């Protein structure tokens, strides 16, 4: 975790992009452990770090593993409190459209 915190706080980039193999949407994949809801301590720690360091307006998350055509959230449903782009899955034939969560776009 520390390398991510160090990278975020020392970056001079306009946008800090966090890539995650799993979603951080509060409402996605209920009953499934494959999301940041399984790591609430770490998600809350990173949310607080981002907020306490004034990074919430310059940090976004790109996530996967929803098995959908993609989704966008403005940060209102993200456990880290930042905008999230859920990228399309490559094998949409195996999609799981019943547990997509709530997304702003």
N, C-alpha and C positions, 0 to 999 in steps of 0.2 A: 504494500500500500504506500509505503513511504516514497518509492520511486515515482509513483503517480502524483502524489502531493508535491514533491519537489519539482517535477516536470511542469505541473500546472502553475505553481507559484513563481517559477523562474522564467516561464515562457514570455517572450515579448510579442508573440503572434497575436494578431487581431482576434482570431478565433481559436479556441482550444477545443479539439475534437477528441472525444473519448469513444473508442470503438469497443462494443461489448457483444459477445456471442449470444447473450440473453437479454430479454427486455427488462426495463425497469418500470413499466407501467403498473400502477397499483391494481388495476382490474383485470389484466390479461392472465390467461391460463389458470383460472381458479381450480384448485385440487391438484395442480401439477407443481412439482418442486423446481422446475427448470426456468427460473426467473429470479430477479433480485429480491423478491419477497422471501426467498429462502435464506437470504443474507441480510436481514434487517439491521443488525448492528453495524455492519460495514456500510450499508447504504445510508443509514442515518449519519454515520461518521463522515462520509464523503459529502453528503448534503450540507452538514454543518461547516465542513472545511471550505467548501465552495462559497457558501454564504459569508462566512467570517472573513474570507479573503477577497471579497468583492468580485468574485469570478462568475457569478450567476448570469450576467449579461453578455459574457464572452465565451461561454462553454456550452457545447451541445453534445449529445450522445447519438451515435449511430449504432443501432442494435439489429439483431437478427433473431431467428428461431421462432417466429410467429407462424410460419408455414402459410403465409398469405401473400397478397399482392403488394403489401407495404402499408404503412400508416405513419401519420405525423401527429405529434403532440406539442403544444406550446409550453409545456412544463407543468401544467396544472395537474397532470396525472402521473408524473414521473417521480419516483422515490428519491431521486437526487435533486429534485427541484429545478431541473434544466430541460430545455427542449429536447425532444427525442424523435429521431427518424428511424422507423422500423423498415428495413430494406426488404424487398421482395425475396421470397425463398425460391430456390432454383427448381424444386420439384413440387410445383403447385398441385400436381395430381394427388399428392398426399396431404393436402391442406387440412387444417383444423379450424374451420370457420366458426365453431361454437364458442370459442373462448378468446376472442380478440381483444377484449377490454374496451375501455372508453378512450377515444382519441379526439383531439380538438379539430382535426382536419380529416 
